[in-house]
Amino acid sequence: MKAETVFVDTNLFLRYLTNDVPDQADAVDALLRRAEQNKVSLMTNGMVVAEIVWTLESYYGLERSDIQNKVMAVLNTPGLEIPESNLILKSVVWYAEKNVDFIDAYNAAWMGEMGIEKIYTFDQKHFARFDDVEVLKP
């Protein structure tokens, strides 16, 4: 019998990744172990990952490389499915390497997936860092 699929919200990942509330981090650890044993199937999405990045950066003040490592740990969690994981992986790498906002990196990665090479934006500074993106002013 297939395990029930349950959505995982941002705050669970934050408790686990920061261990700032040890009892809750332990509870998440137990849940992840159940998922690894196929007792439950966990799923989340790119919006949750974007919120993880934003919170780790703005509230916890972590460096981009630390955030990248934490997001990659989430992406590699056994028993956790993230439908757009390849897109998120590319986004978090660009976020750290190109020193751009995560959402800008995600949008550039999404554009690439869609075959879109041009963007109308006032954020020329960040989007100019992507080789395959042509920045246009409206």
N, C-alpha and C positions, 0 to 999 in steps of 0.2 A: 504494500500500500504506500502510495506517494505521500510524503510529508506535507502538511498544510503550509502554504506560503503566507508569510506575515511580513508586513512593511516595517522597516526600521527607521525611526526618526533621528534627526540630527543629535538631539541631546544624549542619546545612548552612546553614539560614537564619541562625542565630546567627553563624557564621563570616563569612557574606556581609555581614550587617547591621552587625557590629562591626569587621570587618577585624582582629581581634585575633590571627589566625594568617594572615598574608598569603598564604602558599602555598595554604592551604585556601580562602581567600576567592577567589583567582584560579581555582581548580578549579571552585568553585561558579559563578563568573561564566561560565566556559566552558560549563558544563552549561546554565545559563539561556539562553545564546546558542543552543545546540543546540535547546532547547525552542522558542525564538522562531522558529527556522527549520523547525519541525515535524519535526525529526530524532528527537525523543523527546517523549513526552507525559508531563508530570509531574502528580502528584496528591498532595494532602495533606488534612488534616482539621482540624476545630476543636480537637481535643485538642492538636495540634501548635502551633496558634496560641496556645492558652492557656498552653502551656509557654514559648513565645517571650515572651509578656507577662510571665509570672512571673519568668523568668530576667533579662530586661532590667530589670525593676523591682528585684528582690531582689539579684541578683549585680552587675549593672552600674550600678545606682543611677540609671537614666535617669528623666527627668521624664515624666509621663503624656503630654504633648503630643508628646514625641520618640518615645515608644513607639507612640502613635497613628499618627504619620507612617510609622514603620517597618512597622507592620502593614498600613497602607493600601498601602504599596509592595508588600508580599507579595501582597495581594489583587489588585493590578493587574499582576502579573507575567505577561507574554505566555507562553503555553504551559503555564501552571500552572492546574490546576482544583482548586477547593475547593468541594465540593458545597453546603455551607451558607454560602457567601460573603456573601450578603445579611444573614443572621443575624449573622455575625461583624462585618460592617461596622457594623451598628446597635449591636452590643455594644461595639466599640472606641470609637465616638463617645460612647456613654453613659459608658463607663469614664473617659474624659477629661473630659467635660462635667459629669457628675454626681458625680465624685470617689468612685466606688464600685469595689469589687473587680471585676475583669474577669469572673470567674465569676458574680457576682451580676448584672452587666449582661447576660451571656449568658442566664442563667436568666430574667430579666425579658423579654428579647427573645423567647426561646423560648416563654414563657407567652403573649405577645401573638400569636405565630404560631399557637398552639394554641387561642386564644380563651379562655384561662384568666385570670381577673381577680383571683383571691384566692390568697394564699399563707400557709401556716402556717410561721412562722419565729420564731426568737428574735433575728434580725438586723433589728430594726425600723428602726434608723438608716439603713441603706443602702436597703432596699426602700421606705421611705417617700418616697424621692426620685423614684420612678417614678409619674407621674400616673395611669396606668391600672392600678395594682396596689393592692389593698386588703390590708393586713397583718393577719393574725389570729394570736392566741396559741393554742397548743393547749390 
